[in-house]
């Protein structure tokens, strides 16, 4: 494993399911979300997005690969990504980061 330079920032991606702008105080709505608000204040928050699939795993696969679900064969929960399909985890690992994925995935046999 490459040693990470002190110049590289720590990066944390949080992808939440079924969350609208109304579910976070940092977006100006009366929601009590102090920890999410603190993360939003100290990081980057996107206030406009578009989902590539109404099915959760193909949408996650699209976020993690930067490709449309139909391009990588991700059409339903539980399908497999092609072995040569690179994810954000692979790209960050190649750049010297230690990577991990925690949470829902439902896409089998993909390693980060």
DSSP file (Angstrom, degrees, kcal/mol; ACC not computed):
  #  RESIDUE AA STRUCTURE BP1 BP2  ACC     N-H-->O    O-->H-N    N-H-->O    O-->H-N    TCO  KAPPA ALPHA  PHI   PSI    X-CA   Y-CA   Z-CA
    1    1 A X              0   0    0      0, 0.0     2,-0.1     0, 0.0    97,-0.1   0.000 360.0 360.0 360.0 137.0    0.0    0.0    0.0
    2    2 A X        -     0   0    0     91,-0.3     2,-0.4    95,-0.1    93,-0.0  -0.433 360.0-114.1 -69.6 147.6    1.2    3.5   -0.8
    3    3 A X        -     0   0    0     -2,-0.1     2,-0.4     1,-0.0    -1,-0.1  -0.710  31.9-120.6 -84.4 137.9    1.7    5.8    2.1
    4    4 A X        -     0   0    0     -2,-0.4    92,-0.1     1,-0.1     2,-0.1  -0.613  23.2-123.1 -82.0 131.2   -0.6    8.7    2.0
    5    5 A X    >   -     0   0    0     -2,-0.4     3,-1.4     1,-0.1    -1,-0.1  -0.381  15.7-124.3 -67.2 147.1    0.9   12.2    1.8
    6    6 A X  T 3  S+     0   0    0      1,-0.3    -1,-0.1    -2,-0.1    -2,-0.0   0.655 109.1  67.9 -66.0 -14.1    0.0   14.6    4.6
    7    7 A X  T 3  S+     0   0    0      2,-0.1     2,-0.4     0, 0.0    -1,-0.3   0.668  79.4  92.3 -80.4 -16.6   -1.1   16.9    1.8
    8    8 A X  S <  S-     0   0    0     -3,-1.4     2,-0.1     1,-0.1     3,-0.0  -0.636  76.2-131.0 -80.6 131.3   -4.0   14.7    0.8
    9    9 A X        -     0   0    0     -2,-0.4     2,-0.3     1,-0.1    -2,-0.1  -0.399  22.0-105.4 -76.2 156.8   -7.3   15.6    2.5
   10   10 A X        -     0   0    0     -2,-0.1     2,-0.4    87,-0.0    -1,-0.1  -0.643  38.9-156.5 -74.6 140.4   -9.5   13.0    4.2
   11   11 A X        +     0   0    0     -2,-0.3     2,-0.4    -3,-0.0    -3,-0.0  -0.985  15.6 179.3-127.6 129.5  -12.6   12.4    2.1
   12   12 A X        -     0   0    0     -2,-0.4     2,-0.5     2,-0.0    -2,-0.0  -0.983   9.4-162.7-130.6 119.5  -15.9   11.0    3.3
   13   13 A X        -     0   0    0     -2,-0.4     2,-0.5     2,-0.0    -2,-0.0  -0.894   4.9-167.9 -99.8 128.0  -18.8   10.4    0.9
   14   14 A X        -     0   0    0     -2,-0.5     2,-0.6     2,-0.0    -2,-0.0  -0.971   4.8-177.2-115.5 117.7  -22.2   10.1    2.6
   15   15 A X        -     0   0    0     -2,-0.5     2,-0.4     2,-0.0    -2,-0.0  -0.967   9.3-165.8-113.2 120.4  -25.0    8.8    0.3
   16   16 A X    >   -     0   0    0     -2,-0.6     3,-0.5     3,-0.1     2,-0.3  -0.821  17.0-122.5-109.1 147.7  -28.4    8.7    2.0
   17   17 A X  T 3  S-     0   0    0     -2,-0.4    39,-0.0     1,-0.2    -2,-0.0  -0.666  84.6  -6.2 -86.1 139.4  -31.5    6.9    0.7
   18   18 A X  T 3  S+     0   0    0     -2,-0.3     2,-0.6     1,-0.2    -1,-0.2   0.806  87.5 151.7  53.7  40.2  -34.7    8.7    0.1
   19   19 A X    <   -     0   0    0     -3,-0.5    -1,-0.2     3,-0.0     2,-0.2  -0.901  23.3-170.4-107.8 122.3  -33.5   12.0    1.5
   20   20 A X    >   -     0   0    0     -2,-0.6     3,-1.9     1,-0.1     0, 0.0  -0.520  42.8 -98.1 -97.0 172.2  -35.0   15.2    0.2
   21   21 A X  G >  S+     0   0    0      1,-0.3     3,-1.1    -2,-0.2     8,-0.3   0.806 120.8  67.2 -58.8 -28.5  -33.8   18.7    1.0
   22   22 A X  G 3  S+     0   0    0      1,-0.3    -1,-0.3     6,-0.1     6,-0.0   0.558  86.1  71.3 -70.7  -6.2  -36.5   19.0    3.7
   23   23 A X  G <  S+     0   0    0     -3,-1.9     2,-0.3     1,-0.1    -1,-0.3   0.180  92.3  61.9 -96.4  18.5  -34.7   16.3    5.7
   24   24 A X    X > -     0   0    0     -3,-1.1     3,-1.4     1,-0.1     5,-0.9  -0.962  64.0-149.0-150.2 127.4  -31.7   18.5    6.7
   25   25 A X  G > 5S+     0   0    0     -2,-0.3     3,-2.2     1,-0.3    -1,-0.1   0.819  96.9  68.2 -61.7 -32.2  -31.5   21.7    8.8
   26   26 A X  G 3 5S+     0   0    0      1,-0.3    -1,-0.3     7,-0.2    -5,-0.0   0.672  93.3  60.6 -63.3 -15.5  -28.5   22.9    6.8
   27   27 A X  G < 5S-     0   0    0     -3,-1.4    -1,-0.3    -6,-0.3    -2,-0.2   0.330 126.2 -97.6 -93.9   6.4  -30.8   23.3    3.8
   28   28 A X  T < 5S+     0   0    0     -3,-2.2     2,-0.3     1,-0.3    -3,-0.2   0.581  84.3 124.4  92.4   9.9  -32.9   25.8    5.5
   29   29 A X  S   <S-     0   0    0     -5,-0.9     2,-2.8    -8,-0.3    -1,-0.3  -0.763  74.3-106.1-104.2 152.6  -35.7   23.6    6.7
   30   30 A X  S    S+     0   0    0     -2,-0.3     2,-0.4    -3,-0.1    -5,-0.1  -0.294  72.7 131.7 -76.4  61.1  -36.8   23.2   10.3
   31   31 A X        -     0   0    0     -2,-2.8     2,-1.2     2,-0.1    -6,-0.2  -0.925  58.8-131.1-111.3 138.1  -35.2   19.8   10.8
   32   32 A X        +     0   0    0     -2,-0.4     2,-0.1     1,-0.1    -2,-0.1  -0.737  52.9 138.6 -90.4  94.3  -33.1   19.0   13.9
   33   33 A X     >  +     0   0    0     -2,-1.2     4,-2.7     1,-0.1    -7,-0.2  -0.524  13.7 162.7-134.1  64.9  -30.0   17.4   12.2
   34   34 A X  H  > S+     0   0    0      1,-0.2     4,-2.0     2,-0.2     5,-0.1   0.843  75.3  47.0 -61.2 -37.4  -27.0   18.9   14.1
   35   35 A X  H  > S+     0   0    0      2,-0.2     4,-2.1     1,-0.2    -1,-0.2   0.922 115.3  44.8 -72.7 -42.5  -24.4   16.3   13.0
   36   36 A X  H  > S+     0   0    0      1,-0.2     4,-2.4     2,-0.2    -2,-0.2   0.886 113.0  52.8 -65.3 -37.8  -25.4   16.4    9.4
   37   37 A X  H  X S+     0   0    0     -4,-2.7     4,-2.2     2,-0.2    -2,-0.2   0.893 108.1  50.3 -64.4 -39.8  -25.5   20.2    9.6
   38   38 A X  H  X S+     0   0    0     -4,-2.0     4,-1.6    -5,-0.2    -2,-0.2   0.909 111.2  48.5 -65.6 -42.2  -21.9   20.3   11.0
   39   39 A X  H  X S+     0   0    0     -4,-2.1     4,-0.6     1,-0.2    -2,-0.2   0.916 111.9  49.7 -62.3 -42.1  -20.7   18.0    8.2
   40   40 A X  H >< S+     0   0    0     -4,-2.4     3,-0.6     1,-0.2    -2,-0.2   0.874 108.7  52.8 -64.5 -37.4  -22.4   20.3    5.6
   41   41 A X  H 3< S+     0   0    0     -4,-2.2    -1,-0.2     1,-0.2    -2,-0.2   0.834 116.6  38.1 -67.9 -32.4  -20.8   23.4    7.2
   42   42 A X  H 3< S+     0   0    0     -4,-1.6    -1,-0.2    -5,-0.1    -2,-0.2   0.354 122.5  31.4-102.2   6.1  -17.3   22.0    7.0
   43   43 A X  S << S-     0   0    0     -4,-0.6     2,-0.5    -3,-0.6    -3,-0.1  -0.428  95.8 -63.8-136.4-151.0  -17.5   20.2    3.7
   44   44 A X        -     0   0    0     -2,-0.2     2,-0.4     2,-0.0    -3,-0.1  -0.936  42.2-172.4-112.4 131.3  -19.1   20.2    0.3
   45   45 A X        -     0   0    0     -2,-0.5     2,-0.5    -5,-0.1    -5,-0.0  -0.988  13.5-146.7-126.8 131.0  -22.9   19.8    0.0
   46   46 A X        -     0   0    0     -2,-0.4     3,-0.1     1,-0.1    -2,-0.0  -0.825  10.8-174.0 -96.5 132.2  -24.8   19.4   -3.3
   47   47 A X  S    S+     0   0    0     -2,-0.5     2,-0.3     1,-0.2    -1,-0.1   0.300  70.6  49.2-109.8   9.0  -28.2   21.0   -3.4
   48   48 A X        +     0   0    0      2,-0.0     2,-0.3     0, 0.0    -1,-0.2  -0.961  65.3 152.1-146.4 128.1  -29.3   19.7   -6.8
   49   49 A X        -     0   0    0     -2,-0.3     2,-0.4    -3,-0.1     0, 0.0  -0.969  28.6-145.2-151.0 165.4  -29.0   16.2   -8.0
   50   50 A X        -     0   0    0     -2,-0.3     2,-0.4     0, 0.0    -2,-0.0  -1.000  20.5-129.9-136.4 135.6  -30.6   13.7  -10.4
   51   51 A X        -     0   0    0     -2,-0.4     3,-0.1     1,-0.1     8,-0.0  -0.691   5.0-155.1 -90.3 136.2  -31.0   10.0   -9.9
   52   52 A X  S    S+     0   0    0     -2,-0.4     2,-0.3     1,-0.2    17,-0.1   0.601  78.7  18.0 -85.2 -11.9  -29.9    7.6  -12.6
   53   53 A X        -     0   0    0     16,-0.1    -1,-0.2     1,-0.1     6,-0.1  -0.982  58.7-139.3-157.4 143.6  -32.2    4.8  -11.6
   54   54 A X  S    S+     0   0    0     -2,-0.3     2,-0.4    -3,-0.1    -1,-0.1   0.574  89.2  83.5 -78.8  -7.4  -35.4    4.3   -9.4
   55   55 A X  S  > S-     0   0    0      1,-0.1     4,-1.8    20,-0.0     5,-0.2  -0.830  81.9-134.8 -98.5 134.2  -33.8    1.1   -8.1
   56   56 A X  H  > S+     0   0    0     -2,-0.4     4,-2.5     1,-0.2     5,-0.2   0.895  95.4  46.2 -62.5 -49.7  -31.4    1.6   -5.2
   57   57 A X  H  > S+     0   0    0      1,-0.2     4,-3.0     2,-0.2     5,-0.2   0.916 112.5  49.0 -66.4 -43.3  -28.4   -0.6   -6.2
   58   58 A X  H  > S+     0   0    0      2,-0.2     4,-2.0     1,-0.2    -1,-0.2   0.894 112.2  50.9 -60.2 -36.1  -28.2    0.5   -9.8
   59   59 A X  H  X S+     0   0    0     -4,-1.8     4,-2.0     2,-0.2    -2,-0.2   0.922 112.2  46.2 -65.1 -43.1  -28.3    4.1   -8.5
   60   60 A X  H  X S+     0   0    0     -4,-2.5     4,-2.6     2,-0.2    -2,-0.2   0.915 110.5  53.2 -64.2 -42.4  -25.5    3.4   -6.0
   61   61 A X  H  X S+     0   0    0     -4,-3.0     4,-1.6     1,-0.2     6,-0.4   0.884 108.3  51.0 -60.1 -38.0  -23.5    1.6   -8.7
   62   62 A X  H  X S+     0   0    0     -4,-2.0     4,-2.5    -5,-0.2     5,-0.4   0.913 110.7  48.0 -64.9 -43.7  -23.8    4.7  -10.9
   63   63 A X  H  < S+     0   0    0     -4,-2.0    -2,-0.2     1,-0.2    -1,-0.2   0.898 114.9  46.0 -61.7 -40.9  -22.6    7.0   -8.1
   64   64 A X  H  < S+     0   0    0     -4,-2.6    24,-2.1     1,-0.2    -1,-0.2   0.721 124.3  30.8 -78.8 -21.4  -19.6    4.7   -7.4
   65   65 A X  H  < S-     0   0    0     -4,-1.6    -2,-0.2     2,-0.2    -3,-0.2   0.648  93.9-129.0-109.7 -20.0  -18.6    4.3  -11.0
   66   66 A X  S  < S+     0   0    0     -4,-2.5     2,-0.3     1,-0.3    -3,-0.1   0.665  74.0 110.7  76.7  15.5  -19.6    7.5  -12.7
   67   67 A X  S    S-     0   0    0     -5,-0.4    -1,-0.3    -6,-0.4    -2,-0.2  -0.865  77.4 -98.3-122.9 155.9  -21.4    5.5  -15.3
   68   68 A X    >>  -     0   0    0     -2,-0.3     3,-1.2     1,-0.1     4,-0.9  -0.444  36.3-118.0 -69.1 144.8  -25.0    5.0  -16.2
   69   69 A X  G >4>S+     0   0    0      1,-0.3     5,-2.3     2,-0.2     3,-0.8   0.866 112.9  55.3 -53.5 -41.0  -26.5    1.7  -14.8
   70   70 A X  G 345S+     0   0    0      1,-0.2     3,-0.5     3,-0.2    -1,-0.3   0.790 101.4  59.8 -66.4 -25.2  -27.3    0.3  -18.3
   71   71 A X  G <45S+     0   0    0     -3,-1.2    -1,-0.2     1,-0.2    -2,-0.2   0.798 113.8  35.3 -69.9 -28.3  -23.6    0.7  -19.3
   72   72 A X  T <<5S-     0   0    0     -4,-0.9    10,-0.5    -3,-0.8    -1,-0.2   0.262 115.0-107.8-112.2  10.0  -22.4   -1.5  -16.5
   73   73 A X  T   5S+     0   0    0     -3,-0.5     2,-1.2    -4,-0.5     3,-0.2   0.686  70.3 143.0  75.3  18.0  -25.2   -4.0  -16.5
   74   74 A X      < +     0   0    0     -5,-2.3    -1,-0.2    -6,-0.2    -2,-0.1  -0.717  11.2 136.5 -93.5  88.7  -26.6   -2.8  -13.2
   75   75 A X        +     0   0    0     -2,-1.2     2,-0.3     1,-0.2    -1,-0.2   0.584  65.8  14.0-109.5 -14.5  -30.4   -3.1  -13.9
   76   76 A X  S >  S-     0   0    0     -3,-0.2     3,-1.2   -19,-0.0    -1,-0.2  -0.963  89.3 -77.8-154.5 164.7  -31.6   -4.6  -10.6
   77   77 A X  T 3  S+     0   0    0     -2,-0.3    30,-0.1     1,-0.2    29,-0.1  -0.467 112.0  26.4 -66.9 138.0  -30.6   -5.3   -7.0
   78   78 A X  T 3  S+     0   0    0     28,-2.5    -1,-0.2     1,-0.3    29,-0.2   0.412  86.6 128.8  91.7  -1.5  -28.3   -8.2   -6.6
   79   79 A X    <   -     0   0    0     -3,-1.2    29,-0.8    27,-0.2     2,-0.4  -0.381  57.6-113.1 -81.4 168.5  -26.7   -8.2  -10.0
   80   80 A X  B     -a  108   0A   0     27,-0.2     2,-0.2    -7,-0.1    29,-0.1  -0.797  17.2-130.6-103.9 141.8  -22.9   -8.2  -10.5
   81   81 A X        -     0   0    0     27,-0.7    -8,-0.1    -2,-0.4    -9,-0.0  -0.582  42.5 -90.1 -80.0 153.0  -20.8   -5.5  -11.9
   82   82 A X    >   -     0   0    0    -10,-0.5     3,-2.1    -2,-0.2    -1,-0.1  -0.338  36.3-117.5 -60.0 145.7  -18.3   -6.5  -14.6
   83   83 A X  T 3  S+     0   0    0      1,-0.3    -1,-0.1    -3,-0.1    -2,-0.1   0.794 114.6  51.4 -57.8 -29.3  -14.9   -7.5  -13.1
   84   84 A X  T 3  S+     0   0    0      2,-0.1     2,-0.6     0, 0.0    -1,-0.3   0.362  80.5 119.1 -90.3   6.8  -13.2   -4.6  -15.0
   85   85 A X    <   -     0   0    0     -3,-2.1     2,-0.3   -13,-0.1    -4,-0.1  -0.621  55.1-148.8 -77.7 117.4  -15.6   -2.0  -13.7
   86   86 A X        -     0   0    0     -2,-0.6     2,-0.2   -21,-0.1    -2,-0.1  -0.669  12.3-164.1 -91.8 141.9  -13.7    0.5  -11.6
   87   87 A X     >  -     0   0    0     -2,-0.3     4,-2.1    24,-0.2   -22,-0.2  -0.638  39.7 -97.2-114.1 172.3  -15.3    2.3   -8.7
   88   88 A X  H  > S+     0   0    0    -24,-2.1     4,-2.9     1,-0.2     5,-0.3   0.880 124.3  59.7 -55.4 -38.0  -14.4    5.4   -6.6
   89   89 A X  H  > S+     0   0    0      1,-0.2     4,-2.3     2,-0.2    -1,-0.2   0.911 105.3  46.8 -58.4 -43.8  -12.8    3.0   -4.1
   90   90 A X  H  > S+     0   0    0     -3,-0.2     4,-2.5     2,-0.2    -1,-0.2   0.921 113.3  49.0 -63.1 -44.2  -10.4    1.7   -6.7
   91   91 A X  H  X S+     0   0    0     -4,-2.1     4,-1.0     1,-0.2    -2,-0.2   0.909 113.7  44.9 -65.8 -42.5   -9.5    5.2   -7.9
   92   92 A X  H  <>S+     0   0    0     -4,-2.9     5,-2.4     2,-0.2     3,-0.3   0.896 112.2  52.5 -68.9 -38.4   -8.9    6.5   -4.4
   93   93 A X  H ><5S+     0   0    0     -4,-2.3     3,-1.9    -5,-0.3   -91,-0.3   0.926 107.6  52.0 -60.5 -44.2   -6.9    3.4   -3.5
   94   94 A X  H 3<5S+     0   0    0     -4,-2.5    -1,-0.2     1,-0.3    -2,-0.2   0.763 105.1  57.1 -63.3 -24.6   -4.7    3.9   -6.6
   95   95 A X  T 3<5S-     0   0    0     -4,-1.0    -1,-0.3    -3,-0.3    -2,-0.2   0.364 130.3 -93.7 -88.3   5.3   -4.1    7.5   -5.5
   96   96 A X  T < 5S+     0   0    0     -3,-1.9     2,-0.2     1,-0.3    -3,-0.2   0.510  81.9 132.5 100.7   5.0   -2.7    6.3   -2.1
   97   97 A X      < -     0   0    0     -5,-2.4     2,-0.5    -6,-0.1    -1,-0.3  -0.576  57.5-125.9 -87.4 151.4   -5.8    6.4    0.1
   98   98 A X        -     0   0    0     -2,-0.2     2,-0.3   -97,-0.1    -5,-0.0  -0.858  39.1-160.6 -87.5 131.0   -7.0    3.6    2.4
   99   99 A X        +     0   0    0     -2,-0.5     2,-0.3    13,-0.1    13,-0.1  -0.833  20.0 170.9-120.9 153.7  -10.6    3.0    1.3
  100  100 A X        -     0   0    0     -2,-0.3     2,-0.4     2,-0.0    -2,-0.0  -0.982  17.4-152.0-153.2 153.4  -13.7    1.4    2.9
  101  101 A X        +     0   0    0     -2,-0.3     2,-0.4     2,-0.0    11,-0.1  -0.999  16.8 179.3-128.8 129.2  -17.4    1.0    2.1
  102  102 A X        +     0   0    0     -2,-0.4     2,-0.3     2,-0.1    -2,-0.0  -0.993  42.8  28.9-130.9 137.9  -20.0    0.6    4.8
  103  103 A X  S    S-     0   0    0     -2,-0.4     2,-0.1     0, 0.0    -2,-0.0  -0.793  97.0  -5.2 120.6-161.6  -23.7    0.3    4.4
  104  104 A X        +     0   0    0     -2,-0.3    -2,-0.1     1,-0.2     0, 0.0  -0.387  57.3 143.6 -70.8 145.5  -26.1   -1.0    1.8
  105  105 A X        -     0   0    0     -2,-0.1   -27,-0.2    -4,-0.0    -1,-0.2   0.368  21.6-174.5-143.3 -61.6  -24.7   -2.2   -1.5
  106  106 A X        +     0   0    0      1,-0.2   -28,-2.5   -29,-0.1     2,-0.6   0.659  52.0 113.5  63.0  17.9  -26.6   -5.2   -2.9
  107  107 A X        -     0   0    0    -29,-0.2     3,-0.5   -30,-0.1   -27,-0.2  -0.969  63.9-138.1-117.1 113.1  -24.1   -5.5   -5.8
  108  108 A X  B     +a   80   0A   0    -29,-0.8   -27,-0.7    -2,-0.6     3,-0.1  -0.309  66.4  11.7 -82.6 152.5  -22.2   -8.7   -5.3
  109  109 A X  S    S+     0   0    0      1,-0.2     2,-0.5   -29,-0.1    -1,-0.2   0.830  81.5 134.0  58.2  41.5  -18.5   -9.5   -5.7
  110  110 A X        -     0   0    0     -3,-0.5     2,-0.4   -30,-0.0    -1,-0.2  -0.985  36.7-161.7-118.1 129.8  -17.2   -6.0   -6.0
  111  111 A X              0   0    0     -2,-0.5   -24,-0.2     1,-0.1   -21,-0.1  -0.891 360.0 360.0-115.2 142.7  -14.2   -5.1   -4.0
  112  112 A X              0   0    0     -2,-0.4   -19,-0.2   -23,-0.1   -13,-0.1   0.385 360.0 360.0-107.0 360.0  -13.0   -1.6   -3.1
